[in-house]
Amino acid sequence: MAKALRSFLLTLLISLLIGFAIGLWIRTRMERPVRYIGSAPTYPLDVRYASAVILEPRQHEQPIG
C-alpha cells in the first residue's frame, strides 16, 4: 500500500512539475513586452521614413488608354 501511494505521489509531483513548466513556457511566449507611453517603438526593419508623402489623393493614378 505504501509503495503504491509513493508511486502515485511521485507521478503526481512529476506531472505537476511538467504542467508548471509548460504553463510557464506558454506564458513567457505569449506575454507582450511592456511599452511605456512616449517610448519609440522598435521595428525589426525600420521603414518609417521610407514612404513618400502624398499630397493629393489622386496623385498616383495613371490615365487609362
C-alpha positions as CSV (number, residue, x, y, z in Angstrom):
1,M,0.0,0.0,0.0
2,A,2.8,2.4,0.9
3,K,4.7,1.6,-2.3
4,A,1.6,2.3,-4.4
5,L,0.9,5.6,-2.6
6,R,4.5,6.6,-3.0
7,S,4.5,5.9,-6.7
8,F,1.2,7.8,-7.1
9,L,2.5,10.8,-5.3
10,L,5.7,10.8,-7.3
11,T,3.7,10.6,-10.6
12,L,1.5,13.4,-9.3
13,L,4.5,15.6,-8.5
14,I,6.2,14.9,-11.8
15,S,3.0,15.7,-13.7
16,L,2.5,18.9,-11.8
17,L,6.1,20.0,-12.5
18,I,5.7,19.2,-16.2
19,G,2.4,21.2,-16.3
20,F,4.1,24.1,-14.5
21,A,7.0,24.1,-16.9
22,I,4.7,24.0,-19.9
23,G,2.4,26.8,-18.5
24,L,5.5,29.0,-17.7
25,W,6.8,28.5,-21.2
26,I,3.4,29.4,-22.8
27,R,3.1,32.4,-20.5
28,T,6.5,33.8,-21.4
29,R,6.0,33.1,-25.0
30,M,2.6,34.8,-25.2
31,E,3.4,37.7,-22.9
32,R,3.8,41.0,-24.7
33,P,6.7,43.3,-23.7
34,V,5.9,46.4,-21.6
35,R,5.7,49.6,-23.7
36,Y,5.7,52.8,-21.9
37,I,3.9,55.9,-23.2
38,G,6.2,58.1,-25.2
39,S,8.8,55.5,-25.9
40,A,9.6,55.0,-29.6
41,P,8.6,51.5,-30.9
42,T,11.4,49.4,-32.3
43,Y,10.8,47.7,-35.6
44,P,12.9,44.8,-37.0
45,L,13.0,46.7,-40.3
46,D,12.7,50.5,-39.7
47,V,10.7,51.8,-42.7
48,R,9.1,54.8,-41.0
49,Y,10.8,57.3,-43.3
50,A,10.9,55.3,-46.5
51,S,7.4,56.2,-47.7
52,A,6.8,59.2,-50.0
53,V,4.4,62.0,-48.9
54,I,1.2,62.0,-51.0
55,L,-0.3,65.5,-51.0
56,E,-3.1,64.8,-53.5
57,P,-5.1,61.6,-53.2
58,R,-5.2,61.2,-57.0
59,Q,-1.5,61.9,-57.4
60,H,-0.6,58.3,-58.2
61,E,-3.5,57.5,-60.5
62,Q,-2.4,56.8,-64.1
63,P,-4.6,57.5,-67.1
64,I,-6.1,54.6,-68.9
65,G,-5.6,54.3,-72.7
